[in-house]
Amino acid sequence: MEFFKPGIRINFLNAAKPLLMLSAALVLGSWALVGVKGLNYGIDFAGGSEALVKFDGEQDLSNVRSKVEALGLLDQPEVVTCGDASEGKYFVRSKTQSVFTDDEKARLKAAIIAQVGQEPIEYDDSSELGDKVSVRFGGAVAEDKLVAALVDAKFPAKKIQKTDSENPIYTLPIPGVKERLELELKTSFSGTAVEVVRFESVGSAVGAQMRNQGILSVLYALIGILLYVSFRFDLRYSPGAVLALVHDVSITIGVFSLLGLEFNLSIIAALLAIVGYSLNDTIVVYDRIRESLSLGLGETLTESINISISDCLSRTVLTSVTTFLAVLSIYVFGGGIIENFALAMLIGVVIGTYSSIYVASPAVLGMDTYLKNRAEDEMAAEKAKARARART
């Protein structure tokens, strides 16, 4: 299947300068936007909670959303359908990590002191997820008194955990977001069976660590690609490949910042997929450029690059269009769970195809010119030194 007849020749590099200026403006604008507006980090990176709630039948999404918001339990909750609507499954996401309020903390501490009859020497109710309180006294105390303190503070009676020592630390379990959410939903949807079948919660410290690791994974990928291209080709090619990948990743991140879309681990996965896709396209073009140079096609490097891109054009368009259609179907039919991932891939396919032609390829020409000028400068410097030695 051929989109373009064999032997077609297009002068792609004729438009390289204005398009490179446009690309530079988009990259700089993307990072300026990230610096000013920032990214809308999801719970993977910012911390928060995600619950998969199952009803005994299909519910009106707007009704579920309004009732969850009316609970006042979660901060700006997001409700989306999970799978087919007839299954009655909904994702409830929020950046809320803890629902353990200051009033409840004060009430529980007062109840503990009243039941045990002494002030604790250590007291920690700062758990990020608000699901436990740790307390230590001057010696061992009766655990049933701590259970009674939970009940006095209007919490459910649960088993107390303690460390095995003469002066143990007691850990009192507190209902977290999952238990509170499930209880409130059962009250709000009375007469309808509702259950939180899966729950995930991420603290802000863990989220920050995951965010840093995600950023490092992209950086390590770019460094590895720089080394790989340097090994497979030569110094003329590797900077262009890395520039193209930085270009693709930067613009994709900029679009997410501009639209305020959630940026999470799935988007990091999409960025790595974009890096792989774009690199594959760039390597194909580079291989053809190297082959054209070895065969002596084109009187200049510019002509060789244009010939190489033209020869790859049918393959590039066919690959890009089929990949775009596949990802587009995921974006349209995949639902809210994978929608942002698919959008990032759609952007990456378009930008990656563009960058392999108008970023990576012109960079080869620029590096070749730079290396030739540097070699000429070094040769001129050597000749000047030789003349100076001859005069002395």
C-alpha positions as CSV (number, residue, x, y, z in Angstrom):
1,M,0.0,0.0,0.0
2,E,1.5,3.3,-1.1
3,F,0.3,6.8,-0.2
4,F,3.0,8.3,-2.3
5,K,4.5,7.1,-5.6
6,P,8.1,5.7,-5.3
7,G,10.7,8.3,-6.4
8,I,8.7,11.3,-5.2
9,R,11.0,14.1,-4.0
10,I,9.9,16.8,-1.6
11,N,12.1,19.6,-0.2
12,F,11.2,19.2,3.5
13,L,14.2,21.2,4.8
14,N,13.1,24.3,2.8
15,A,10.6,24.9,5.6
16,A,12.8,23.8,8.5
17,K,13.8,27.2,9.9
18,P,10.3,28.6,10.5
19,L,9.1,25.3,11.8
20,L,12.1,25.0,14.1
21,M,11.3,28.5,15.4
22,L,7.7,27.4,16.0
23,S,8.8,24.3,17.8
24,A,11.2,26.2,20.0
25,A,8.3,28.6,20.9
26,L,6.0,25.7,21.7
27,V,8.6,24.0,23.9
28,L,9.4,27.2,25.8
29,G,5.7,28.1,26.0
30,S,5.0,24.7,27.4
31,W,7.5,25.0,30.2
32,A,6.5,28.6,30.9
33,L,2.9,27.4,31.3
34,V,4.0,24.6,33.6
35,G,6.0,27.1,35.7
36,V,3.1,29.6,35.9
37,K,0.0,27.4,36.0
38,G,1.5,24.1,37.1
39,L,0.2,20.6,36.5
40,N,-3.0,19.1,37.9
41,Y,-1.4,16.2,39.8
42,G,-3.6,13.2,40.3
43,I,-3.7,11.2,43.6
44,D,-0.7,9.2,42.4
45,F,1.5,12.3,42.8
46,A,-0.4,14.7,45.0
47,G,-1.9,12.1,47.4
48,G,-5.5,11.3,47.9
49,S,-8.1,8.5,47.7
50,E,-9.8,6.4,45.0
51,A,-12.7,4.1,45.8
52,L,-14.5,1.7,43.4
53,V,-18.1,1.8,44.5
54,K,-20.6,-0.9,43.4
55,F,-24.3,-0.6,43.5
56,D,-26.8,-3.4,42.9
57,G,-27.8,-1.9,39.6
58,E,-27.2,1.0,37.2
59,Q,-27.4,4.5,38.8
60,D,-27.8,7.9,37.2
61,L,-24.2,9.2,37.1
62,S,-25.3,12.8,37.8
63,N,-27.3,11.6,40.8
64,V,-24.4,9.6,42.2
65,R,-22.1,12.6,41.7
66,S,-24.5,15.1,43.4
67,K,-25.0,12.8,46.4
68,V,-21.3,12.2,46.8
69,E,-20.7,15.9,46.7
70,A,-23.5,16.5,49.2
71,L,-21.9,14.2,51.7
72,G,-19.3,16.9,52.4
73,L,-16.8,14.2,53.2
74,L,-14.4,14.5,50.2
75,D,-12.7,17.5,48.8
76,Q,-13.8,18.1,45.2
77,P,-14.8,14.5,44.5
78,E,-14.7,13.2,40.9
79,V,-17.1,10.4,40.0
80,V,-16.8,8.4,36.7
81,T,-18.4,5.2,35.4
82,C,-16.2,2.1,35.6
83,G,-16.9,-0.3,32.7
84,D,-20.4,-0.8,31.4
85,A,-23.0,1.4,33.1
86,S,-25.3,-1.6,33.7
87,E,-22.7,-3.0,36.1
88,G,-23.3,-0.2,38.6
89,K,-19.7,0.4,39.2
90,Y,-18.3,3.9,39.7
91,F,-14.9,5.4,40.6
92,V,-14.9,8.0,43.3
93,R,-11.7,10.0,43.4
94,S,-10.6,12.8,45.6
95,K,-7.4,14.4,46.9
96,T,-8.8,13.9,50.5
97,Q,-6.4,11.7,52.4
98,S,-7.9,11.9,55.9
99,V,-11.3,12.6,57.3
100,F,-10.1,12.6,60.9
101,T,-11.0,16.2,62.0
102,D,-9.3,18.3,64.6
103,D,-12.5,18.1,66.8
104,E,-12.4,14.3,66.6
105,K,-8.8,14.3,67.5
106,A,-9.4,16.5,70.6
107,R,-12.4,14.4,71.6
108,L,-10.5,11.1,71.4
109,K,-7.5,12.4,73.3
110,A,-9.8,13.7,76.1
111,A,-11.6,10.3,76.2
112,I,-8.3,8.4,76.5
113,I,-7.1,10.6,79.4
114,A,-10.4,10.1,81.1
115,Q,-10.5,6.3,80.7
116,V,-6.8,5.7,81.6
117,G,-6.6,8.3,84.3
118,Q,-3.2,9.8,83.2
119,E,-1.6,11.9,80.5
120,P,0.2,10.0,77.8
121,I,4.0,10.6,77.6
122,E,3.8,10.2,73.8
123,Y,0.8,10.9,71.6
124,D,0.7,10.9,67.8
125,D,-2.4,11.6,65.8
126,S,-0.6,13.0,62.7
127,S,-1.1,10.0,60.4
128,E,-1.4,11.3,56.8
129,L,-4.3,8.9,56.1
130,G,-6.0,9.6,59.5
131,D,-6.5,5.9,60.2
132,K,-4.7,5.5,63.5
133,V,-3.5,7.1,66.7
134,S,-0.4,6.0,68.5
135,V,-0.1,6.5,72.3
136,R,2.4,5.5,75.0
137,F,2.1,5.8,78.8
138,G,4.5,5.5,81.6
139,G,3.8,1.7,81.7
140,A,1.3,-0.9,80.5
141,V,-2.4,0.0,80.6
142,A,-5.6,-2.1,80.1
143,E,-6.5,-2.3,76.5
144,D,-10.2,-2.4,77.3
145,K,-9.9,1.1,78.6
146,L,-8.6,2.3,75.2
147,V,-11.4,0.5,73.5
148,A,-13.8,2.3,75.8
149,A,-12.1,5.5,74.9
150,L,-12.8,4.9,71.2
151,V,-16.5,4.3,72.0
152,D,-16.7,7.4,74.2
153,A,-15.2,9.4,71.2
154,K,-18.0,8.0,69.0
155,F,-15.7,5.6,67.1
156,P,-16.4,1.9,66.6
157,A,-14.8,-0.4,69.1
158,K,-11.8,-2.2,67.4
159,K,-8.9,-4.3,68.5
160,I,-6.0,-2.3,69.9
161,Q,-2.5,-3.2,68.6
162,K,0.6,-2.8,70.8
163,T,4.3,-3.3,70.6
164,D,5.9,-6.1,72.6
165,S,7.8,-4.2,75.3
166,E,7.6,-3.2,79.0
167,N,6.5,0.3,77.9
168,P,4.4,-0.5,74.8
169,I,3.1,1.8,72.2
170,Y,-0.7,1.3,71.6
171,T,-2.2,1.9,68.2
172,L,-5.9,2.8,68.1
173,P,-7.5,2.1,64.7
174,I,-9.6,5.0,63.4
175,P,-12.2,4.7,60.6
176,G,-10.5,6.0,57.4
177,V,-11.9,7.4,54.2
178,K,-13.1,4.0,53.0
179,E,-15.1,3.2,56.1
180,R,-16.6,6.7,56.4
181,L,-17.5,6.8,52.6
182,E,-19.1,3.4,52.6
183,L,-21.2,4.3,55.7
184,E,-22.3,7.6,54.3
185,L,-23.2,6.1,50.9
186,K,-25.3,3.4,52.5
187,T,-27.2,6.1,54.5
188,S,-27.6,8.4,51.4
189,F,-28.7,5.5,49.1
190,S,-31.0,3.8,51.5
191,G,-32.8,0.9,50.0
192,T,-30.0,0.3,47.5
193,A,-27.1,-2.1,48.2
194,V,-23.8,-0.3,47.9
195,E,-20.3,-1.4,48.7
196,V,-16.8,-0.1,48.3
197,V,-15.2,-3.1,46.6
198,R,-11.8,-1.6,46.2
199,F,-10.0,1.3,47.8
200,E,-6.6,2.9,47.3
201,S,-5.1,5.8,49.3
202,V,-1.8,7.5,48.8
203,G,-0.2,9.9,51.3
204,S,1.4,13.1,50.1
205,A,4.9,12.0,51.0
206,V,4.5,8.8,49.0
207,G,2.9,10.7,46.1
208,A,5.9,13.1,46.0
209,Q,8.3,10.2,45.9
210,M,6.3,8.5,43.0
211,R,6.3,11.8,41.2
212,N,10.1,12.2,41.5
213,Q,10.6,8.6,40.4
214,G,8.3,9.1,37.4
215,I,10.3,12.2,36.3
216,L,13.6,10.4,36.8
217,S,12.3,7.5,34.6
218,V,11.7,9.8,31.7
219,L,15.1,11.5,32.2
220,Y,16.9,8.1,32.4
221,A,15.1,7.0,29.2
222,L,16.3,10.1,27.4
223,I,19.9,9.6,28.6
224,G,19.8,5.9,27.5
225,I,18.5,6.9,24.1
226,L,21.3,9.5,23.7
227,L,23.9,6.8,24.4
228,Y,22.1,4.2,22.2
229,V,21.9,6.6,19.2
230,S,25.6,7.7,19.7
231,F,26.6,4.1,19.6
232,R,24.5,3.1,16.7
233,F,25.1,6.1,14.5
234,D,27.6,8.9,15.4
235,L,27.7,12.3,17.1
236,R,25.9,14.0,14.2
237,Y,22.7,12.1,14.9
238,S,22.3,11.6,18.7
239,P,21.6,15.3,19.7
240,G,18.8,15.5,17.1
241,A,17.1,12.4,18.4
242,V,17.2,13.6,22.0
243,L,16.0,17.1,21.0
244,A,13.0,15.5,19.1
245,L,12.1,13.5,22.2
246,V,12.4,16.5,24.6
247,H,10.3,18.4,22.1
248,D,7.5,15.7,22.1
249,V,7.5,15.3,25.8
250,S,7.5,19.0,26.5
251,I,4.6,19.8,24.2
252,T,2.5,16.9,25.6
253,I,3.1,18.1,29.1
254,G,2.3,21.7,28.1
255,V,-1.1,20.6,26.6
256,F,-2.0,18.9,29.9
257,S,-1.0,22.0,31.8
258,L,-3.0,24.2,29.5
259,L,-6.2,22.1,29.7
260,G,-5.8,21.4,33.4
261,L,-6.0,17.6,32.8
262,E,-5.0,15.2,35.6
263,F,-1.3,14.2,35.5
264,N,-0.6,10.9,37.0
265,L,1.3,7.6,36.6
266,S,-0.6,6.6,33.5
267,I,0.5,9.9,31.8
268,I,4.2,9.0,32.7
269,A,3.6,5.7,31.0
270,A,2.1,7.6,28.0
271,L,5.2,9.8,27.9
272,L,7.5,6.8,27.9
273,A,5.4,5.2,25.1
274,I,5.6,8.5,23.2
275,V,9.4,8.5,23.6
276,G,9.5,4.9,22.2
277,Y,7.2,5.7,19.3
278,S,9.0,8.9,18.3
279,L,12.4,7.3,18.6
280,N,11.3,4.4,16.3
281,D,10.2,6.9,13.7
282,T,13.4,8.9,14.0
283,I,15.7,5.8,13.8
284,V,13.9,4.8,10.5
285,V,14.7,8.2,9.0
286,Y,18.2,8.2,10.3
287,D,18.9,4.7,8.8
288,R,17.6,6.0,5.5
289,I,19.8,9.1,5.7
290,R,22.9,7.0,6.5
291,E,22.0,4.7,3.6
292,S,21.6,7.6,1.2
293,L,24.9,9.0,2.2
294,S,26.7,5.7,1.6
295,L,25.0,5.3,-1.8
296,G,25.9,8.9,-2.7
297,L,22.3,10.0,-3.2
298,G,22.2,13.8,-3.4
299,E,24.9,16.3,-4.1
300,T,24.7,17.8,-0.6
301,L,23.7,16.6,2.9
302,T,20.5,18.6,2.6
303,E,19.5,16.8,-0.6
304,S,20.4,13.5,0.9
305,I,18.1,14.2,3.9
306,N,15.2,15.3,1.7
307,I,15.6,12.2,-0.5
308,S,15.7,10.0,2.7
309,I,12.6,11.6,4.2
310,S,10.7,11.3,0.9
311,D,11.6,7.6,0.5
312,C,10.2,7.0,4.1
313,L,7.2,9.2,3.6
314,S,4.7,6.5,2.6
315,R,5.8,4.2,5.5
316,T,5.7,7.1,8.0
317,V,2.2,8.2,7.0
318,L,0.9,4.6,7.0
319,T,2.3,3.9,10.4
320,S,1.2,7.2,11.9
321,V,-2.4,7.0,10.6
322,T,-2.9,3.4,11.7
323,T,-1.5,4.1,15.2
324,F,-3.5,7.3,15.4
325,L,-6.8,5.5,14.5
326,A,-6.0,2.7,17.1
327,V,-5.4,5.2,19.9
328,L,-8.4,7.3,18.8
329,S,-10.7,4.3,19.3
330,I,-9.3,3.9,22.8
331,Y,-9.9,7.6,23.5
332,V,-13.5,7.5,22.2
333,F,-14.6,4.1,23.6
334,G,-12.2,3.5,26.5
335,G,-14.1,5.7,29.0
336,G,-12.9,8.1,31.7
337,I,-10.3,5.7,33.2
338,I,-8.0,5.7,30.2
339,E,-9.1,8.8,28.4
340,N,-6.2,11.1,29.4
341,F,-3.7,8.3,28.6
342,A,-5.2,8.0,25.1
343,L,-5.2,11.8,24.7
344,A,-1.5,12.0,25.5
345,M,-0.8,9.2,23.0
346,L,-2.8,11.0,20.3
347,I,-0.7,14.2,20.9
348,G,2.5,12.1,20.9
349,V,1.7,10.3,17.6
350,V,1.1,13.6,15.8
351,I,4.0,15.5,17.4
352,G,6.4,12.5,17.2
353,T,5.8,12.2,13.4
354,Y,6.4,15.9,12.9
355,S,9.5,16.0,15.1
356,S,11.2,13.1,13.3
357,I,11.0,15.2,10.1
358,Y,11.3,18.8,11.2
359,V,13.4,18.5,14.4
360,A,15.6,15.4,14.3
361,S,16.5,15.7,10.6
362,P,17.4,19.4,10.5
363,A,19.5,18.8,13.7
364,V,21.7,16.4,11.7
365,L,22.4,19.1,9.2
366,G,23.1,21.6,12.0
367,M,25.5,19.2,13.8
368,D,27.3,18.4,10.6
369,T,27.8,22.1,9.9
370,Y,29.0,22.6,13.5
371,L,31.5,19.7,13.4
372,K,32.9,20.8,10.0
373,N,33.3,24.4,11.3
374,R,35.0,23.1,14.4
375,A,37.3,20.9,12.4
376,E,38.2,23.9,10.1
377,D,38.9,26.1,13.1
378,E,41.1,23.4,14.7
379,M,43.0,23.0,11.4
380,A,43.4,26.8,11.1
381,A,44.7,27.0,14.6
382,E,47.2,24.2,13.9
383,K,48.4,26.0,10.8
384,A,48.8,29.2,12.7
385,K,50.8,27.4,15.4
386,A,53.0,25.8,12.7
387,R,53.7,29.2,11.1
388,A,54.5,30.7,14.5
389,R,57.0,27.9,15.2
390,A,58.5,28.4,11.7
391,R,59.1,32.1,12.3
392,T,60.8,31.4,15.6
